[in-house]
């Protein structure tokens, strides 16, 4: 149901709503892809929602790793 709703939003150029649908369905790779390809300004939004989701699932270890890897990558640029 969620992927179909997201596709409908994309068909009418409602990118943010489509991203939110993918996030609601925890389809993170699709949410990232839509953000990256259609509205790059939403990439940080998707990543924040992903981190929030991990935190709410008690997966702080993964969040910590994401922040560490992101910091390292930013330092190399």
N, C-alpha and C positions, 0 to 999 in steps of 0.2 A: 504494500500500500504506500509506504513512504517513498520508495523510488519513483512510483508513478506520479505522486504529487510533486516531487522535485522536478521531474521531467516537464510536467505541465507548467510549473513556474518558469522553467527555462524557455519554454516555447513562447511565453509572453514577456520575455526579457525581465523577469523578476528574479534577478540573480541572487540577491541577499536572501530572499525567501526560499529559493532552491537550496542554497547553502544551509540555511537553518533546518530544512527538511532532512538533508543528509546528516546533519549533526544529530538531529532528534533520533534518527535511525542508527546512530553510531557508525555511519559509513564515512569514516574519516578520510580515506583516500579519495573518494569521490568529492567530498567537500573541498579538500585541498586542490584537486584538479580543477574544479569549477572556478575556485578563487584565483588560482594561478593563471588559468587560460582566459578567463572572462573579466575578472575584476581583481587585479593584484592588490588593490588597497584592502581587500578582505582577508588576505593571507594571515596577518597578525591576529585578526579576529578568530579565525579558525583555530590557530594554534593556542590561543588563550582558552577557547572553549574546550579544546582537547585536554589541556592541562587541568582545567576545572573538573572535567569528567574523571580524569585519573585520580585527582585528589578525593573526589566524592566516593570513589571506589576503594579508597584506602591504599592507593598505589603511589605514595609519595616518593618511593625509591625511583620509580620511572620518571617522575616529574623532575626530581633532582638530577637525574642523568641527562634529561633533555636540556635543562638549563646549563649544565656543565658543557655538554657538546655544543650547544649554541654559542656559548661564550668562547669556546676554543675556536670554532669556525669563524666567528666575528673577528677574533684576534689575528687570524691568518689572512684576512682580506686587506 
